[in-house]
Amino acid sequence: MEKSLQELKLILRELMLEVGELKERVSKLERDLGQEEEPSPPVYSLELEGESYDNLGRIYHQGYHICPAAFGQLRNGGCLFCIAFMERE
């Protein structure tokens, strides 16, 4: 029992050291990310209005994807990406 308790304490110390190292790496990555000069432009900047929005809704309800990743492919059930795309305004 005493040996297993010591082993657990050793494992706990090692894990705490590893967590500390990971926290330092995350902090460095966050600092590096904050130092980027230009924010990257959005990949898809599409504003849906009126008829375009209605057409996409019709395509979706006919059973096809309207999300950029799978546009025009048949859907098997709901697609969270398509739904999120429809809810964007």
N, C-alpha and C positions, 0 to 999 in steps of 0.2 A: 504494500500500500504506500509506504514511504517513497519507494522508488518511482512509482507511477505518478505521485504528486510532484516529485522533483522534475520528472520528465515533462509533465504538463506545464510547470512553471517555466522550464527552458523553452518549450514551444511557444508559450505566451510571450516571453521576452523577444524571441526571434520574430514573431508576428508583429509585435509592437515596433520593432526596429524597421521591419519591412514597410509597415504602414507609414512610419515617419518619412522614409525615403520616398515612398509614392506621393505623399503630400508635398514634399519638396519638388518633385518632378512636375506635379500638377501646377504648383505655384509658378514654376519657371515657364511652363507652357502658356499659362494665362498671361504672364508678363510679356512673353514673346508675341502672343496673339494681340495684346493691347498695343503693341508698338508698330503694327502694320500701318503703313502710310495711307493707302487707299483702300476703302472697303470694296470688296468685289461686288459687281453688279448682280442683281438677281438673275437667275437663269431664265425664268419664265416671268415676264412682266406683261400680263394680259389683262385688260380691263373688259369685263363682259357687260354689255349693255343691250337692252331691248331684244332685237331679233336674234343676235348671236347667242345670247343667253338662252333664249327659248329653243333655238336649234340644238344646242348642247343638251338641254333638258330632254328634248324629244329623242335624241340619239341615245342618251342614257336609259330612258324608259323603254326603248326598243331592245335593250339588252346588250349594248355595246359600251366599252370603256370610253371615257372622255378625259381621263387623266393623261398627262404627258408621257408617262412610262409605258402605257399600253393602249394608246388611242386607237380606236377602231376595232379592237379585238373583242370577240364575244366574251361576255361576263358569265361567270358561274356564281350567281348570288351577288350580294352587295360588295362594293369596293370602297374601302375607307378613303382612298386617295381621290376617287371620283367624287364621293360625297363632299369631301373637304374642298375640292375644286369648285363644286357647285355652290357651296356656301360662301365662298369668297365673294366679296363685292368690291 
